[in-house]
């Protein structure tokens, strides 16, 4: 796969725009980045998926996918070795990244059978993680009361 192949696939998703971030192209839906190209070098791309999806991609094709180093990698940012990537595999990875970033109303219009369940599972997981952590405001209130 070439950088232009990656770009064409990323732009094939509804309402996707190409912009630039830190001097390299990125691909966004509703203003949210779901993929980048050419960082840290021209042979790499990146898809932003869930940590579970990242684990499955890396396990299935370690010559293509690897976690980005550092905190971003822990959050699901996954490097793509473009030379080793096949079009069908890359389309599925970009689809997962796009679905995660797309607003629910847009994702539901996307022609796949699993969109609604994937999107609701992602939202449920995000909501449960968010609710599990007390906000700084609620922690502050609890501290004042005691």
N, C-alpha and C positions, 0 to 999 in steps of 0.2 A: 504494500500500500504506500502511496506517495502522500506528501502533505496536501496536495491538491485533491486526492481521493478522499482524505479525511475531511477536508473543508467541504467538499460537495456533499458528503454524507451528513455532516453536522447541519448544513444549511437546508437539507431536505426535510427537516422536521418543521411542523407548522410554527409560524410566528418566531422563527429563530433569526437573530441578528448577529452579524460579526462586528466586533469592536476590538479595541486593543487595551491590554492591561499589562503594565510593566514592560512595555515595548515588545509584546508578542500578541498574536491574535487570540481572541477568546470568542466563545459562542454562547449566546444568552437567549433565554426565553423569559419574558416578563421582567427583564432587567437582571435576572439571576444567571450567573455563570454555571454552565453544566459541562463545558469542555474547553480546553486550550490547545494551542498548537505551537510547536517550536521552542519549548522551554524544558530544560535548560539548553537544549540544542535542537537543530533542525530535524533530527531523526526521531524525536519524541513528540507524543501528544499526551493529553491527560483527560480522563473522564472523572467526574465527581459523582460517585455512587455511594450507597450505604456501606458501612464496614462489612456487613454480611455479603453483599454483592461483590465487594472487592475480594473477599476471601475466596468466593466461588470462582471468580475470574482468574485469580492468581493460581489457584489450585488446578483449574482446568487447562490453563495455557501459560505456564510460568515463563516461557520464552517471549511472550507477548506482553503480559501484564506484570507490574510490580508496584507495591505501595510507594507513594511519594515519601521521601524521607521526612522525618519530624512529625509535628503535630497534625499537619494537613493530611498526611498519610493515615494517621490513626482515625481521622474523621471520614475516610473513604476516598480521598483523592488518589487516583491510580494512574501511574505512568503507562504509556502504551509505546512499545517498540514498533514503529510504523512498518519497518521493513519486514518484520515477522508476522504482521497482522493480516488476516484474510478479511475480505469485504463483509461477509455474512457475520463473522464474529464481531467486527467493529460496529456494524449496524446495531447488533443486539446490545453492546456495551453503551453506545451513544443513546439508544432508546431508553435504557435504564436510567442514564444520567438525565436525559431530557424529561422523563416522567417525574423524576424526583424534584426537578426545578420548576416544572410547569404548574401554573395554577390548576386547581382541581377541575374547574369548569372546562378548561382547554384540554387537559389530559383525558377527560371522559369522552371527548370527541375523537381522540386518536384511535385509529382502526386496529385495535388489538383486543383479544378476548380477556386479557388479564389486567388491563389498565385500572379499572375500578378497584379491584381487590388489592393490587399493588399499591396504589395511591393511598387507599384507606389504611392499609397496614403501615405504610410509611408515616402517615399523619398520626396514627394511633401510637406508634413507637415514639415519635417526636413529642407528642402530648404527654405521654406517660413519663418520659425522661424529664420534661420541663416541670411537670407537677411534682415529681419526686424531690426536686431541689427547691428549698424555700428561697424566696426572693430576698434581696438585701433589705427591702422595706419591711417584710414580715419578720425577719430576724431582728431588725432594729426595734420593732414594736414589742416583740417578746422580751427583749433585753430590758426595755424601759419599764415594763410591767413588773418585773421581778425585783 
